[in-house]
Amino acid sequence: MRGFLMGGLFGAALALYLNKSNNREMLMANMDKMANSLGDMFDTATEKMKEVTFNQMTKNMEGKKDKNFQDFDNGIEQIQDIINEDPKVKAESDKILKENENSITQ
């Protein structure tokens, strides 16, 4: 940010100096160079921000993915425990799984 402000001040001072000397072509050439430099600086800053944001999002997603898989595994275990506790539920579950296997193979 400090570099941006210093560049703006430098550019304004240069514009005033060149304007007083009535050298318009030099003023325009320098302003064009300054505009290109500022554009490059903004492009670089934008790319850096995208990279940092992407890296942070990737780290956050990896942590959530691991937690989601762990929660999924815990949920499956709980379902299996519930099914195995009651013989009627176990029989019904086995029936559903068998019907599902038959419908997939057909």
Summary of the structure (lengths in Angstrom):
residues: 106
radius of gyration: 33.3
end to end distance: 66.5
largest distance: 97.8
contacts: 219
relative contact order: 0.05
helix: 94%
strand: 0%
